[in-house]
Amino acid sequence: MPPVLIFSGFEGIVCRTSIAKAGTDMTSKGYLYVLTAAVLWGITGPLAKYAFSLGIEPLEVAFWRCVIPFFPFAFQALRSRRLAIARSDRPAVLAFGLVCVAAFYGVYQLAIRAGGAAMASVLMYTAPAWVAIMAWLLLGERMTPAKIAAVVATLAGVAGVSGVLSGNAAVSVSPTAIVLGLISGVTYAMYFIFGKRLLPRYTTPQLFLYGLPIGALALFPLVEFHHKTPGAWAAIVAVCILSTYLAYTFYYAGLQHLEATRASVVATLEPVVASAMAFMWWDESFSLMGYMGSGLILGAVVLMIIDGRRQTPEPEPEPNPAPTA
């Protein structure tokens, strides 16, 4: 919550300086939140891969990812006593549950099975490009040269990390994989668009209090349940709590301080974290192109941070309110 500042005489000068510093602090905090979310999202792949190796189907992982995090989100919403959704926003919340929860969770898992993790990751991380376009059209955000350059670098970097640019023959390319991967990218991008529209009025727990059950109900008819070992349950619960509940909590906290495009690019550190985890857990390693891709992603993040600070205007005192009748 921003501090209450009073402008009067010399105190006004001090307060304006405090506002500028507070704005920088809020922006830095936003980047920290999104980076934390990226790390938590980055461990999703290794955990899900472990669950798959124990006989769990992708859509079942997606289903439990809707069910289990519902309870901590519901507890937060009840504790804060913020439960109601305005009638005018209910269609948007319904769409959030269907598109951002059910469709993204399910389609992304199916894309991994259809084309492999590398192809699915590349196509999902077309999301920054979708976000840049949708944020420009729907949210009125400016398309600066730095944003365009960072989005291009991010897409190239993710392609390099995934092994596509190195000509990895293990990557399976099929029309089904391409279509599913692109749909996962679009649905992933919609997180940023819906969040930017709804978060000014609702908290993260409020949104997921309704979005997760909607997603679970949409996925339930499609799920084939299997017997789960304690190890499989542990992987599922970790995906649900760490990579879903905590990751989204941190991400949406950061989105309140950052533009949608900037947040989406910073969040693409996820494949770097995932690759490091895969190396430690599954002994997977990068090609030279993969390491170059990692550098491009990190460079895009730095570019967005520098551009964000340069574009932040110096705050001025608020004008007097207009007279009312």
N, C-alpha and C positions, 0 to 999 in steps of 0.2 A: 504494500500500500504506500503510495507516494506520500512524502511528508507534507504537512500543511505549512505553506509559506506565506508570509505577510510582506507586501511591498510598501515601504514607507521610508523616504529619505535615503540615508546611507544604508539602512537595512535592506532596501530594495536591491542595491548593487550586490551585497553579500548573498542575498537570496537567489538572484539570477545566476550567480556563480555556482551556488549549491545545486540549482536545478540542472545546469549543464553537467556537473559532475554526477548527479543522480541519474541523468539520462545515459551517460556513458556506463555507469555501474549497472543499470538495468539491461543495456545492450550486452555487456560482458556476461551478465548472469544468464541472459537468454542463450548465448552461445554455449555456455557451460552446461545448461540443461539439455540442449539438443545433442551435444557431444556425449553426454552420459546416456541419453536414449540410444544413440548410435552404437555405443558399446554393448548395451543390453540387447539391442536388436541383432548385433553381430554374433551373439552366441546362439541365436535361434537355429541356424543351419546345422551346426554340429550336434545340438541337442535333438533336433528333429531327425537327423540322419541316424542317430543312435536309436531313437524310437522306431524308425522304419526297419532297422536291422533286427528288431525284436518282433517284427510281424504286425506292426500297427500301420493301418492304411492312412494315406494323406488326409482324406476328408474326416477321419475320426480325430486326428490331431487338430484339424481346424475346428471341429465341433467342440472339443473340450476347451479349446482356446477361447470359445465364447462362454462356456458354462462356468468354469472355475474362477476366472477373474471377476465374474459378476458379483461375487460375494464381498470381496474387499471394496469394490466400487460402490455397492449398495450400502455397505456400512458407512463409508465416507459421506454418501449422500444423505442418509438418515441422520447421521451425527450433525451435519451442517444444516439440516432441515430445509434443504433446497431440493425439492422433488418435482415441482410443477413445471410443465412445459407449456408455453403459450399456445393457444389454438392455432395461431398463424404459423408457428414454427414446427408443428407436429408433422406436416408432410416432409419437411427437410430432415427431421430426426428419423422418420421412417426410411427415407432414402439413404441416410447415413448408415443405418443398420443393415440395409439390403446391399448397398454398394461397397461401403468401406469395411464392413465386417464380414458378412456372408460371402460376397463375391470375391473380395480380395483374399481372405483367408483360404477359401476353397480353390479358387482359380490358380493362385500362386503355387499351392501344393501340387495341383494337377500339372502345371507347367513344368515343374521339376521332374515329375515322372515321365512326361511326354518328350522332353528335350534335354534333360539333364540339368544339374544345378547351375552350370556355367551359362548356358543359353538363357535359362529362366532369369538368372540374376541380371544379365545384360539387358534383357527386354523389360524387366521390372524397373530398372534404373533409367529407362526413358522417362520416368516420372518427372524429373526436374524440367525436362523440355515441355511436358504437358502442363506442369505447374506454371512455368513462365508464360505460356500462352493463355491459360485459363485465368491466372492472376491478373494479367494485363486486360483481358476482356471482361472479367466478372468483378474483380476487386479494384480496378483502377490503378494498379501498381505500374510504375514506369519501367520500361525495358531499357535499362542503361547498357552501354557497351560492356561494362564489367560483368553484368549479369549474363549477357549473351556469351561472352568469352568463357565465363566460369561454367555455364551449362555445357558448352561444347567440350571443354576440357574434362568435365565430369563424365560425360558420355564416353569419350575416348578412353578415359582412365578406367572406367568400369569394364569396358570391352577388353582392355589390356589385362586387368586383374583376372577376368574370367577366362582368358586364354584364347579368345576369339581372334584377336589380331595376330597371334602367333601361329595360326593355322593348326590348332590342336584338333587332330582327327577324331579324338574321343568325344567331341561335341557333336551331338546329334541334331541335325537340322531337318525339320519337317513342317509342312503347312500347319498341322495341328499345334506343334510346339510354338511356332511363330505367333499364331493367333492367340493362344492362351497366354503367352508371355506378354504380348502387347496389351491384352485386356488387363492383366495383372498390373502393368505399368499405369494404365489409365485409372484403375480403381485405387491404386496406391496414391496417385496424385490427388485424388479427390479427398483424401484425408486433410491435406493442407487447405483445400478450398472450403470444405465444410467447417473445418476447425476455425478458420479465419472469420467465417460468417456467424457461427453459433457461439464461439467462446466469449465474445464480449458480453453476452447475456446469460450464459450458462457455464457451470463448472465442468471439468472433465468427468467427475463422478456422475453428474446429472446426465450427460450425454451417453455414457456407457451403461448407466442404469437401464436405459431403454434400448440402446443400440445392440448390446450383447444378447439379450433375449430374442430380439428380432432376428439377429444373425443365427442364433442356435435353432430357432424354429424353422428358418429357411433351409438350414443344412440338414436337419434331423432326418427327413425322408430319404436323403441321399447317402447316409452313413451306414456302413457295415461294421458292426462292433465285433471286436475280437478279444480273446482272453489276454490279459495283461499281466506281465511279471512285475515284481516290485521295481525292477530297473526301468521298465517301460513307464510305469506310473511316475517314477521319479523324474524321468525326462519330460513327460507331459506336464507335470506340475511346474517344473522349472521353466518351461516355455511359457506357461500360463501366467506365472507370478513375475518372473524376472523380465522376460522378453515381451510381455503384454501389459500387465498391470503397472509395473514400475516404469517400463519404457515409455508407454503412452502418457503416464503421469508427468514424467520429466519433459517429454516432447511438447505437450500442450502448454506446460508452464513456460517453456522457451518460446513457443509461438506467440505468446502474448506480448513479447518484447521484440520480435523479429518479423520482417516481411516474410510472406509465404515462400517466395523464391529463395531467399537466403537460407531459411531454415531447411528447405528441401535439399539444397546443395551440401550444407554442413552434415546433414543426416546420411549422406552417401559415404561417410567414413565407415559405415556398416560393413561393406565388403572387405575392407582392409582388416577390420577386427575379425571378421569371419574367417578370412584366409589365415591369419595368425593362429586362431584357434584350431583350424583344420590341420595346420602344420604340426602343432603340438599334440593334437589328439589322434589324427588320422595319418600323420606323416606325409601330408600333401605339401608341395612346394611350388613356387612361382617359376615361370620362365623369365628370361630377361625382360620380355615385353610386359610381363605381369608386374615386375618391380617398377618399370617405367610408368605403368598405369597407376600404381599406388602413388607415385610422385605427382602425377597429374591431379589425382583426387585431392591430395593434401595441398597442392598448389592452388586448386580452385577454392578450397576452404579459406586459405590465407588471402586470396584475392577478394573474396566476398567480405571478409572481416575488415580489410583495409578500405575497401570501397564503402562499406557501411559506415565506418567512422568518418570518412571524408564527406559523405553525403548527408550526415546528420547536421541539420541546421542549428545555429545558436538559438536557444529558446528566448522568447521575448515575453514581457508581461502580457497577460490576457487582457483584452479590451473590456471596457465596462459593458455590462449587459444592456441590451436594448430595452427601452422603456416598454412596459406592458399596459394594456388598456385597463 
